[in-house]
Every structure is written in C-alpha cells, then in structure tokens.
C-alpha cells in the first residue's frame, strides 16, 4: 500500500516537473543563448520568491549579457520570452518595426468580458480593436482640452500645498506616495468627471483605498500573472477576473453618476466628460464602453503619475542643489509665486529634465512585453545570423536595466537632470534607452495629461516649500518587491519647510 502510494507520488512529481521544464530549451533550439532557468521560478525567481523586485532579475541578465549578445532566451515561470539587450533592436520593436510587434503581452492576461472596466483600454487590446479604441480615446486628449483642465489643476495644487502646510504643523514626516495619490485622485476626478473627490479633506471619497486594493492587495492580479507564466496560451474564457468587485462597483457607479449628472445639466463645455458623451453619439458606444473610456484616465493615471511625483520629490530632497536650480527657474518664470500656466510650465527645460530624470531612475514600469504579430527578422549586431521572429513569439524589454546602464547614463544611480537638457530626451529615445512612457504608436496614450499634472504638482510644491528627506526614508534606490509599480522600498517620507513669502 505504502509502496503504491510512493510510486503514485513519484509519478505525479515527475509529471509536474516535466510540465514545468517542458519549454526549457525552446530558445536553444532556435540557436539562441539560454541562461539557466529553474523549474517554476524560470529566469526571474524573484517573481515567485520576492527577495528583491523581479525587474532586478531582468536587469542582472541585461548587465551580464549585453556585451556579448543582442538577446537571450528567458522564461517567465515556464513561458518563453526573448529578452532584448541591444537598444537598437528595442527601438525597432517599438517604432520602426512596430507593425510586426503591435500587441502588448498584457492582452494575454485579461478577459475584457469579465473586467468590463478595461474593455476599451488601449493597453490591453489587440489588432484592429486596439487601433479603433485608441483612435477614439486619443481624440479626447487635444492640447486645447488639456489646457482647459489647468484651472482645475491650479485649484488642486493650492489644496495640495495647504494640506502639506497643515500637516507640517504636526512635526511628523509626510508620506510622499500618499500625497501623490491624493493629488492625482483629486485632479483626475475633477478634470475628467467634474466630481470633487475631496482627497485633502477629512471626508474624502475612498479613491486611494480602492486604488490600493487594485495595485497592492490584489490576488486576482497575482493569479493572472502566474497563469500567464504557466499557461501562455490560456484561452480567454479561463482567464481570471483581475479587478476586485468592490473596485468595479466604486469606480463604475461613480462614473455613471457623473454622466447622468452632466446629461441632466445640458451643459456644453470643452471638457473630457462632454466630449466622451459626444463620442458616444458619434461612434455608437455602449454604456460599458463609455464607462471604460472614462476609466482609462483613472487606470492609466492614478498610480503612474502619483509615483513619478513622489519619486521626483524624493530625488529633489536628496539633491538640494538641483532643487534650488528648479526653484530659481520657477521664480524667474513666476516672481509672484503663482503657478505658471500650462504653456509656461511646458517651456521650463529644467522642470522637464527633473521629471524625466526621476522617471529614468524610478520608471513606473520596469519592463515591457510585446508580442510578434507578423514575421520579422531581428538582425542583432552580436549574431552572425538574423533571428526569425514568428507570430505569437513574445519579447521582453528590460527598461530598468536600460535606464541604469552606465554606458548611456554615467553614474546611473545619481540624479542628474542635465542629462535631459539640450535635446537629451529625443536623443535617448531614438537610441532606445529611455522608455519612461514607452515609445512609438503604443506609447502611453495619456502621456500629455500625466505630464501636465505632474509638472503642475512639482512646480507648486517647490515654489512654496523646501523639500527635505526624512531619516525614516531608506537610503539607496531599492524597489519594494511586493508592489507591481516600481516604488522606493520602505516608502517615501518627506519634510516640508515653508519658503519665505
């Protein structure tokens, strides 16, 4: 009896082991170097056993092989992924050869029938559906419409600074991530939906709580990622629901209420919600599609913009000479200490450089994943023969590794905004070594709105306060291994000293 049981257990263990390593050798069979991968853990063990953020695994592979290989074969658990190491090929995949790599790998994780809030989000759509919905959403983000939101941002910036001043009286450090989320929550809800989220009041809408449920405490996201790694061809109907139902209810109900309120007012305004209603009539959008387009602002903007604001404040606090230079630029643009208008903010080179340098050091997405949609040959400079990519092949881009490569960014751990002055941003993007918002036709669709928000918040804070890093903040640049979006480990704790009036 015991012998039979042991035999059965052994047979089961053999089957499981065989399943986990079945794909290993996939890239070797195609003539590509394949660094050692481990059963279940694959090439990125910290995804399963998070001693450090798993983008560090990707960075380590990038740094180890970038001098000898243009790409290496890796495995996300057991799913084959080609890790690109040569920046020129990165630029090809994102820009010049884009039509061969149109789709994001995220589309393999999501069932938009279960997660209706993202049914029109361009990030998770494929092919013609992506082109159609991106075209609709992009028409929302005109310069004129973004410019009309600046009055709202000015009000939110005043509320943000008043909140910082009030909290500073307590003598306790302030949570930079919390400040960023309060600002983006208040700004997005008012700019997009015309709703006051009251994020700086004693009775705010629970925007931050629900956002954390999605980003930091979401088992559905972890399960979807694991299934994508274990079963890369998983049929759509077997994919799990990612968004918590409480998140669906809160944001869905709020967006529907905003639309009902605007319809009842019969107001014609050049803002996002009016244009969304016009798009519904023009394109015959259903109510779920309309809600999803509105939700794209929230889903794409809350975490990423707030993260960049808080990390930029951290770096400005660590480098007071950079903060002083930024203050002097702002003071010259607006001696009255009023927040400059949107066009003036966009014309401040050092503010833009600080933003881009912080996004280089702390990219919101430490990697990107693309799917081959049409056959294409990658001509790596380290390889004598081109690599034939086939539809369905998946590529990973080590954004964090590229951003921290000393070949392109000397002393990459240092905050040096001047890297991005005098055409630096354009040069780094064309080299394929800066992907703060992605690149090419699928770069972040809400980039301009996110830039407008972040620059307004940073300008308002630096105009009014000197930012200092509290000793509670950990030294170094280590990322929290348990948070999907790259965040400084241990949190960002800041002190604010009011500048003389």
C-alpha positions as CSV (number, residue, x, y, z in Angstrom):
1,X,0.0,0.0,0.0
2,X,2.7,2.4,1.1
3,X,4.8,1.4,-1.9
4,X,1.9,2.1,-4.3
5,X,1.4,5.5,-2.7
6,X,5.0,6.4,-3.0
7,X,5.0,5.3,-6.6
8,X,2.0,7.4,-7.3
9,X,3.5,10.5,-5.6
10,X,6.8,9.9,-7.5
11,X,4.9,9.7,-10.8
12,X,2.9,12.8,-10.1
13,X,6.1,14.7,-9.1
14,X,7.7,13.6,-12.4
15,X,4.7,14.8,-14.3
16,X,4.7,18.2,-12.6
17,X,8.5,18.6,-13.1
18,X,8.1,17.6,-16.7
19,X,5.4,20.2,-17.2
20,X,7.4,22.9,-15.5
21,X,10.5,22.4,-17.6
22,X,8.8,21.3,-20.9
23,X,9.5,24.6,-22.6
24,X,13.1,24.9,-21.4
25,X,15.4,24.6,-24.5
26,X,12.8,26.4,-26.6
27,X,15.3,29.2,-27.4
28,X,18.4,26.9,-27.6
29,X,16.6,25.0,-30.3
30,X,16.5,28.3,-32.3
31,X,20.2,28.9,-31.8
32,X,19.9,31.5,-29.0
33,X,21.8,31.5,-25.8
34,X,19.5,30.4,-22.9
35,X,20.7,31.3,-19.4
36,X,19.9,28.7,-16.8
37,X,16.3,28.8,-15.7
38,X,14.8,27.0,-12.7
39,X,11.6,24.8,-12.5
40,X,8.6,27.0,-11.5
41,X,10.9,30.1,-10.9
42,X,12.0,30.4,-14.5
43,X,14.6,33.1,-15.3
44,X,13.1,35.6,-12.8
45,X,12.9,33.8,-9.4
46,X,12.0,37.0,-7.5
47,X,8.6,37.0,-9.2
48,X,7.8,33.9,-7.1
49,X,10.1,34.4,-4.1
50,X,10.4,38.2,-3.8
51,X,13.7,39.0,-2.0
52,X,14.0,41.9,-4.4
53,X,11.8,43.4,-7.2
54,X,11.8,41.0,-10.1
55,X,12.9,43.7,-12.5
56,X,16.3,43.4,-10.8
57,X,16.5,39.8,-12.2
58,X,15.9,41.2,-15.6
59,X,18.5,44.0,-15.0
60,X,21.1,41.4,-13.9
61,X,20.6,39.4,-17.0
62,X,20.8,42.5,-19.1
63,X,24.1,43.6,-17.5
64,X,25.6,40.2,-17.7
65,X,25.0,39.5,-21.4
66,X,24.7,42.9,-23.1
67,X,28.3,43.0,-24.2
68,X,28.1,39.6,-25.9
69,X,24.5,39.1,-27.0
70,X,21.8,41.2,-28.7
71,X,19.2,39.0,-27.0
72,X,18.9,35.9,-24.8
73,X,16.2,33.3,-24.2
74,X,14.4,33.6,-20.9
75,X,11.3,32.1,-19.2
76,X,8.6,33.9,-17.2
77,X,7.9,30.8,-15.0
78,X,7.7,28.5,-18.0
79,X,6.6,30.9,-20.7
80,X,9.3,31.6,-23.3
81,X,10.3,35.3,-23.5
82,X,13.1,36.7,-25.7
83,X,14.9,39.3,-23.6
84,X,16.2,42.1,-25.8
85,X,19.6,43.5,-24.8
86,X,20.5,45.8,-27.8
87,X,19.0,49.2,-27.7
88,X,18.8,49.5,-31.5
89,X,16.5,46.4,-31.5
90,X,14.4,47.9,-28.7
91,X,13.8,51.0,-30.9
92,X,12.9,48.7,-33.9
93,X,10.3,46.8,-31.9
94,X,8.7,49.9,-30.5
95,X,9.0,52.2,-33.5
96,X,10.4,51.3,-36.9
97,X,9.2,47.7,-37.0
98,X,6.1,48.4,-34.9
99,X,3.6,46.8,-37.3
100,X,5.3,43.5,-36.7
101,X,5.0,43.8,-32.9
102,X,1.7,45.6,-32.4
103,X,0.3,43.8,-29.4
104,X,1.2,44.1,-25.7
105,X,1.5,40.8,-23.7
106,X,-1.0,42.2,-21.2
107,X,-3.7,41.2,-23.6
108,X,-3.0,37.6,-22.8
109,X,-3.8,38.1,-19.2
110,X,-7.2,40.0,-19.4
111,X,-10.7,38.8,-20.3
112,X,-12.4,42.0,-21.1
113,X,-15.7,40.2,-20.8
114,X,-15.0,39.7,-17.0
115,X,-13.2,43.0,-16.5
116,X,-15.5,45.3,-18.4
117,X,-13.9,48.5,-16.9
118,X,-10.9,47.9,-19.3
119,X,-12.9,46.7,-22.3
120,X,-11.8,49.8,-24.2
121,X,-8.5,50.4,-22.6
122,X,-5.9,50.5,-25.4
123,X,-3.2,48.9,-23.3
124,X,-4.9,45.5,-23.1
125,X,-6.5,45.5,-26.6
126,X,-5.1,43.9,-29.8
127,X,-5.1,44.5,-33.5
128,X,-7.9,46.4,-35.1
129,X,-9.7,46.7,-31.8
130,X,-6.7,48.5,-30.3
131,X,-6.5,50.8,-33.4
132,X,-10.2,51.7,-33.2
133,X,-10.4,52.3,-29.4
134,X,-7.0,54.2,-29.3
135,X,-8.3,56.5,-32.1
136,X,-11.4,57.2,-30.1
137,X,-9.5,57.9,-26.9
138,X,-6.8,59.9,-28.5
139,X,-9.3,62.4,-29.8
140,X,-10.1,63.3,-26.2
141,X,-6.6,64.5,-25.4
142,X,-6.2,67.6,-27.6
143,X,-4.0,70.4,-26.4
144,X,-7.0,72.7,-26.1
145,X,-8.9,70.2,-23.8
146,X,-5.8,69.6,-21.6
147,X,-5.3,73.4,-21.4
148,X,-8.9,73.8,-20.1
149,X,-8.0,71.5,-17.1
150,X,-5.2,73.7,-15.9
151,X,-7.6,75.9,-14.0
152,X,-8.7,72.8,-12.1
153,X,-5.1,71.8,-11.5
154,X,-4.3,75.2,-10.1
155,X,-7.1,74.8,-7.6
156,X,-5.9,71.2,-6.7
157,X,-2.3,72.4,-6.4
158,X,-3.5,75.1,-3.9
159,X,-5.3,72.4,-1.9
160,X,-2.3,70.2,-2.0
161,X,0.0,72.9,-0.7
162,X,-2.5,73.9,2.0
163,X,-2.7,70.3,3.1
164,X,1.1,70.0,3.2
165,X,1.3,73.2,5.3
166,X,-1.4,71.9,7.7
167,X,0.2,68.5,8.1
168,X,3.7,70.0,8.6
169,X,2.5,71.7,11.8
170,X,2.2,68.2,13.4
171,X,6.0,67.8,13.1
172,X,5.7,64.4,11.6
173,X,7.1,63.3,8.2
174,X,4.6,63.1,5.4
175,X,4.1,60.1,3.1
176,X,5.1,61.2,-0.4
177,X,3.2,58.3,-2.1
178,X,0.1,59.3,-0.2
179,X,0.5,63.0,-1.3
180,X,0.9,61.9,-4.9
181,X,-2.2,59.8,-4.9
182,X,-4.3,62.5,-3.2
183,X,-3.2,65.0,-5.8
184,X,-3.8,62.7,-8.9
185,X,-7.1,61.4,-7.4
186,X,-8.4,64.9,-6.8
187,X,-7.1,66.2,-10.1
188,X,-8.4,63.3,-12.4
189,X,-11.8,63.1,-10.8
190,X,-12.4,66.8,-11.3
191,X,-10.7,67.2,-14.7
192,X,-12.4,64.1,-16.2
193,X,-15.7,63.6,-14.4
194,X,-16.4,67.0,-12.8
195,X,-16.5,65.3,-9.4
196,X,-14.8,66.7,-6.3
197,X,-13.1,63.7,-4.7
198,X,-12.2,65.8,-1.6
199,X,-8.9,63.9,-1.2
200,X,-7.4,66.7,1.0
201,X,-10.5,66.8,3.3
202,X,-11.4,64.8,6.4
203,X,-14.1,63.0,4.5
204,X,-12.7,62.1,1.1
205,X,-14.1,59.7,-1.4
206,X,-12.3,56.3,-0.9
207,X,-10.3,56.7,-4.1
208,X,-7.0,55.9,-2.5
209,X,-8.3,52.9,-0.6
210,X,-9.8,51.3,-3.7
211,X,-6.7,52.1,-5.8
212,X,-4.6,50.2,-3.2
213,X,-6.9,47.3,-3.4
214,X,-6.2,47.1,-7.1
215,X,-2.5,47.8,-7.1
216,X,-1.1,46.5,-3.8
217,X,-3.5,44.0,-2.3
218,X,-4.9,42.2,-5.4
219,X,-4.7,38.4,-5.5
220,X,-6.5,38.4,-8.9
221,X,-3.6,40.3,-10.5
222,X,-1.1,37.8,-9.0
223,X,-3.1,34.8,-10.2
224,X,-3.5,36.2,-13.7
225,X,0.3,36.8,-13.9
226,X,1.0,33.3,-12.6
227,X,-1.4,31.7,-15.1
228,X,0.1,33.7,-17.9
229,X,3.5,32.4,-17.0
230,X,2.4,28.8,-16.6
231,X,-0.1,28.6,-19.4
232,X,1.0,31.1,-22.1
233,X,-1.8,30.0,-24.5
234,X,-4.6,30.0,-21.9
235,X,-8.0,30.5,-23.6
236,X,-9.7,33.8,-22.8
237,X,-12.6,32.1,-21.0
238,X,-10.3,30.6,-18.5
239,X,-8.6,33.8,-17.5
240,X,-9.4,35.0,-14.0
241,X,-11.1,38.3,-13.2
242,X,-8.4,40.8,-12.2
243,X,-10.2,43.8,-10.8
244,X,-11.8,43.4,-7.3
245,X,-15.6,43.7,-7.5
246,X,-15.5,46.5,-4.9
247,X,-13.2,48.4,-7.3
248,X,-15.7,47.8,-10.1
249,X,-18.6,49.0,-8.1
250,X,-17.0,52.1,-6.7
251,X,-15.5,53.4,-9.9
252,X,-18.3,52.2,-12.2
253,X,-21.0,53.7,-10.1
254,X,-19.2,57.0,-9.7
255,X,-18.6,57.3,-13.5
256,X,-22.2,56.5,-14.3
257,X,-23.4,59.1,-11.8
258,X,-21.1,61.7,-13.4
259,X,-22.5,61.0,-16.8
260,X,-26.1,61.2,-15.6
261,X,-25.4,64.5,-13.8
262,X,-23.9,66.1,-16.9
263,X,-26.7,64.8,-19.2
264,X,-29.2,66.4,-16.8
265,X,-27.4,69.8,-16.8
266,X,-27.4,70.1,-20.6
267,X,-24.1,72.0,-20.4
268,X,-21.9,72.4,-23.4
269,X,-18.3,72.6,-22.2
270,X,-15.0,71.8,-23.9
271,X,-14.0,69.2,-21.3
272,X,-13.5,65.5,-21.2
273,X,-16.9,64.4,-20.0
274,X,-18.8,66.4,-22.6
275,X,-16.5,65.1,-25.3
276,X,-17.0,61.5,-24.1
277,X,-20.8,61.9,-24.4
278,X,-20.3,63.3,-27.9
279,X,-18.1,60.3,-28.8
280,X,-20.9,58.0,-27.5
281,X,-23.3,59.6,-30.0
282,X,-20.7,59.7,-32.9
283,X,-19.4,56.1,-32.5
284,X,-22.5,54.4,-31.1
285,X,-20.6,53.5,-27.9
286,X,-22.5,51.3,-25.3
287,X,-22.7,52.5,-21.7
288,X,-20.0,49.9,-20.6
289,X,-17.7,51.2,-23.4
290,X,-18.3,54.8,-22.4
291,X,-17.5,53.9,-18.8
292,X,-14.4,52.1,-19.8
293,X,-13.1,55.1,-21.8
294,X,-13.6,57.3,-18.7
295,X,-11.9,54.6,-16.6
296,X,-8.9,54.6,-18.8
297,X,-7.9,58.0,-17.4
298,X,-8.1,56.6,-13.8
299,X,-6.4,53.2,-14.5
300,X,-3.6,54.7,-16.5
301,X,-3.0,57.9,-14.5
302,X,-3.5,57.3,-10.8
303,X,-0.6,55.1,-9.9
304,X,1.9,56.1,-12.6
305,X,1.6,59.9,-12.2
306,X,1.5,59.8,-8.4
307,X,4.5,57.5,-8.3
308,X,6.5,59.9,-10.6
309,X,5.6,62.9,-8.5
310,X,6.6,61.3,-5.2
311,X,9.9,59.9,-6.5
312,X,10.8,63.2,-8.1
313,X,10.2,64.9,-4.7
314,X,12.4,62.3,-3.1
315,X,15.3,62.9,-5.5
316,X,14.9,66.7,-5.3
317,X,15.1,66.4,-1.5
318,X,18.3,64.3,-1.8
319,X,19.9,66.8,-4.2
320,X,19.2,70.2,-2.8
321,X,21.4,71.9,-5.4
322,X,19.0,70.5,-8.1
323,X,16.0,71.7,-6.1
324,X,17.5,75.2,-5.8
325,X,18.1,75.4,-9.5
326,X,14.5,74.3,-10.2
327,X,13.2,76.9,-7.7
328,X,15.2,79.6,-9.4
329,X,13.7,78.6,-12.8
330,X,10.2,78.7,-11.4
331,X,10.8,82.0,-9.6
332,X,12.1,83.6,-12.8
333,X,9.0,82.3,-14.7
334,X,6.6,83.5,-12.0
335,X,8.0,86.0,-9.5
336,X,4.5,86.4,-8.0
337,X,4.7,82.7,-6.9
338,X,1.5,82.0,-8.8
339,X,1.6,78.6,-10.6
340,X,2.6,79.3,-14.2
341,X,0.1,78.4,-16.9
342,X,0.4,75.1,-18.8
343,X,2.3,76.6,-21.8
344,X,4.8,78.2,-19.4
345,X,5.3,75.0,-17.5
346,X,6.0,73.1,-20.7
347,X,8.6,75.7,-21.6
348,X,10.6,75.2,-18.4
349,X,13.5,73.0,-19.5
350,X,14.9,72.2,-16.1
351,X,11.4,71.2,-14.7
352,X,11.1,68.8,-17.7
353,X,14.6,67.5,-17.1
354,X,13.9,66.8,-13.4
355,X,10.7,64.9,-14.3
356,X,12.4,62.8,-17.0
357,X,15.5,62.0,-14.9
358,X,13.3,60.8,-12.0
359,X,11.3,58.7,-14.5
360,X,14.6,57.3,-15.7
361,X,15.8,56.3,-12.1
362,X,12.3,55.1,-11.0
363,X,10.4,54.0,-14.1
364,X,6.8,53.3,-13.3
365,X,7.0,50.2,-15.5
366,X,10.4,48.5,-15.1
367,X,9.9,46.3,-18.2
368,X,7.7,46.0,-21.3
369,X,6.4,42.9,-23.0
370,X,5.5,42.8,-26.7
371,X,4.0,40.1,-28.9
372,X,5.1,39.4,-32.5
373,X,2.1,39.8,-34.8
374,X,3.8,39.5,-38.2
375,X,7.0,37.6,-39.2
376,X,10.2,39.7,-38.7
377,X,13.9,39.1,-38.7
378,X,15.9,40.7,-35.9
379,X,19.5,41.5,-37.0
380,X,21.5,41.6,-33.8
381,X,24.9,43.1,-34.1
382,X,26.4,40.3,-31.9
383,X,25.0,37.5,-34.0
384,X,26.1,36.3,-37.5
385,X,22.6,35.2,-38.5
386,X,19.3,37.0,-38.1
387,X,16.7,35.6,-35.8
388,X,13.3,34.9,-37.4
389,X,10.5,36.0,-35.1
390,X,7.2,34.3,-35.6
391,X,3.6,35.5,-34.8
392,X,3.0,34.7,-31.1
393,X,6.6,35.0,-30.1
394,X,7.0,37.2,-27.0
395,X,9.6,39.8,-26.3
396,X,10.6,41.4,-23.0
397,X,12.4,44.8,-22.8
398,X,14.4,45.4,-19.6
399,X,13.5,49.1,-19.2
400,X,15.0,49.4,-15.7
401,X,18.3,47.8,-17.0
402,X,18.5,50.2,-19.9
403,X,17.7,53.2,-17.7
404,X,20.5,52.2,-15.3
405,X,23.2,51.3,-17.9
406,X,26.4,53.3,-17.2
407,X,27.3,53.1,-20.9
408,X,24.4,55.5,-21.6
409,X,24.0,57.2,-18.3
410,X,27.3,57.6,-16.4
411,X,26.9,57.1,-12.7
412,X,23.3,56.0,-13.3
413,X,22.4,56.0,-9.6
414,X,23.0,59.8,-9.5
415,X,20.2,62.3,-10.1
416,X,21.5,64.5,-12.9
417,X,18.6,66.3,-14.7
418,X,21.1,68.0,-17.1
419,X,21.3,64.7,-19.0
420,X,17.9,65.6,-20.4
421,X,18.7,69.2,-21.4
422,X,19.6,70.3,-24.9
423,X,17.8,67.5,-26.8
424,X,18.7,64.8,-24.4
425,X,15.2,63.3,-24.2
426,X,14.9,63.0,-28.0
427,X,18.4,61.5,-28.3
428,X,17.9,58.9,-25.6
429,X,14.5,57.9,-27.0
430,X,16.0,57.4,-30.5
431,X,18.8,55.4,-29.0
432,X,16.2,53.1,-27.5
433,X,17.5,53.7,-23.9
434,X,14.7,55.9,-22.5
435,X,11.2,54.4,-22.2
436,X,9.6,56.3,-19.4
437,X,6.3,56.4,-21.4
438,X,7.1,53.6,-23.8
439,X,7.8,54.7,-27.4
440,X,6.2,54.6,-30.8
441,X,2.5,54.3,-31.7
442,X,1.7,52.4,-28.4
443,X,3.4,54.8,-26.0
444,X,1.3,55.9,-23.1
445,X,-1.9,57.4,-24.5
446,X,-2.4,59.7,-21.6
447,X,1.2,61.0,-21.5
448,X,0.4,64.7,-22.1
449,X,-2.2,64.8,-19.4
450,X,0.1,63.0,-17.0
451,X,2.9,65.4,-17.8
452,X,0.7,68.4,-17.2
453,X,-0.5,67.0,-13.8
454,X,3.0,66.1,-12.6
455,X,4.6,69.3,-13.6
456,X,1.9,71.4,-12.0
457,X,2.2,69.5,-8.7
458,X,6.0,69.6,-8.6
459,X,6.1,73.3,-9.5
460,X,3.5,74.2,-6.9
461,X,5.3,72.3,-4.1
462,X,8.8,73.6,-4.9
463,X,7.6,77.2,-5.3
464,X,6.1,77.1,-1.7
465,X,8.3,74.6,0.2
466,X,11.8,73.3,0.5
467,X,11.6,69.6,0.3
468,X,13.8,67.5,2.7
469,X,14.1,63.8,3.0
470,X,13.2,62.4,6.5
471,X,15.6,59.9,8.0
472,X,12.8,57.3,8.0
473,X,13.3,57.0,4.2
474,X,15.7,54.2,3.3
475,X,18.9,55.1,1.6
476,X,19.7,53.9,-1.9
477,X,17.3,53.1,-4.8
478,X,15.9,49.7,-3.8
479,X,12.4,49.0,-5.1
480,X,9.7,47.4,-3.0
481,X,9.5,43.8,-4.2
482,X,5.8,43.4,-3.2
483,X,4.4,46.4,-5.3
484,X,3.8,46.0,-9.0
485,X,4.6,49.6,-10.0
486,X,8.2,50.4,-9.0
487,X,8.2,52.1,-5.6
488,X,11.0,53.0,-3.3
489,X,11.3,50.3,-0.6
490,X,10.1,51.4,2.8
491,X,8.1,54.4,1.5
492,X,9.0,58.0,0.7
493,X,8.9,60.1,3.9
494,X,9.4,63.8,3.5
495,X,9.6,67.0,5.5
496,X,8.4,70.4,4.0
497,X,9.8,73.7,5.1
498,X,7.8,76.7,4.0
499,X,9.8,79.2,1.9
500,X,9.8,82.9,3.0
501,X,6.9,84.8,1.4
